[in-house]
């Protein structure tokens, strides 16, 4: 982004950073600059509104899903094995045999 003047802010740059704003992942100064641009730019504000609705929809439809317990247990066991091998200095294989748990059904 160029200067502190929202009119100098490139719409393309603002649109690239919408999710940072939506996810509260930008600093206060960046947030204010993006918000001022959105207040002055109808097309960017419209796009922000669409992204905001998309985020809310995703949270409603996908936010409560949990991994099946069997999958969680396989993942935890694999992580433990990999961490144990890493601590003991054993080279961790990336072959498909070491990832059999990914291809099995839950």
ZILIN-V644914 format. One record per helix or strand of 2 or more residues. SS is the DSSP state (@ for helix, = for strand). FROM is the first residue (numbers start at 1). LEN is the number of residues. If there is no record, write none. Layout:
BEGIN
{{SS/FROM/LEN} {SS/FROM/LEN}}
END
This chain:
BEGIN
{{@/6/3} {@/11/6} {@/18/5} {@/28/13} {@/42/21} {@/69/20} {@/96/8}}
END
